[in-house]
Amino acid sequence: MEQVLEFPTAELLVTALTERIRELLQHAVARRGQASLAVSGGTTPIPLFVRLAEMDLPWDKVTISLVDERWVEAKDPASNENLVRTYLLRHQAAAARFIPMKTEDPTAVQGEETCALWQQQISRPYDCLLLGMGHDGHTASLFPGAHNLEAAVDLDSGKICLASRPPAAPYERMTLTLPAILASRQIFLHLQGEAKKQIVARALEAGDAEEMPIRFILRQQSTPVTIYWSP
């Protein structure tokens, strides 16, 4: 159910994706009086966040949340909340409401209940949900080989978020579950670089979804997915 859009430069991609997100958020506010945007971390979306932050939107009616989070303090450089506060929740977008994932609990497992309560404040389906993808085919914090991957992708679990400990990557994490991710009106997969293009091409081929969890997103038929790629 995916659409692939390729751009010759990262700047052109950011321009197109920013405009598309703006359209969807404005439409949501006009129709329902509010809008929701869930975003991922990493370096790839930073230019997108910077551009969005400067856009004239009814940000006071927009709720921004995270797709996943490392279990570190909010001021830690590894924190996705820190990334969003630094690059997105500023200028015009400073008026948006932000729902974090990191609680005061010492472990992500202990924080699941509070995180779920916070996430329930967000009107779903999300109007826009922005994903990235790692070189191992993970997305959000749905990692191949994670001990609880089966639970995290269970469409009947009834869970919004779940603690996760990747087998190789550092930090315990909190992630939206697959059913929560798919509870979106539109999913964007934002990729940059030839290596990522080859990885997503492999993900679109036959193979077990558990080996490349991005396949759970690309193979489903309930939520539209648009892949934005640039060199």
JOTAQUI-V13937 format. One record per residue. NEAR is the number of other C-alpha atoms within 12 Angstrom. Layout:
NEAR
NEAR
This chain:
19
25
19
23
24
26
23
17
18
25
24
22
31
32
23
27
36
33
21
24
37
33
23
31
38
28
23
30
24
16
13
18
18
29
38
43
47
50
47
44
39
34
23
31
35
29
28
36
38
28
30
38
30
24
27
21
31
30
33
23
28
38
38
43
44
47
46
48
48
39
37
26
24
22
17
18
20
22
30
40
36
28
32
43
33
24
27
38
32
23
21
22
32
29
23
30
27
31
34
40
44
42
30
19
19
15
25
31
25
22
28
31
24
26
37
30
18
23
38
23
21
31
29
29
29
38
40
44
43
44
41
39
41
34
26
30
37
36
46
45
49
49
43
33
23
27
19
26
33
24
26
36
39
24
23
14
17
18
27
39
43
45
42
40
30
26
20
16
20
16
23
30
42
44
51
46
40
39
29
38
49
36
32
33
30
35
40
43
41
43
42
35
23
16
19
28
28
21
25
36
22
23
30
27
17
15
17
17
29
29
25
34
39
42
36
39
46
36
24
24
13
22
29
26
32
29
36
41
37
28
21
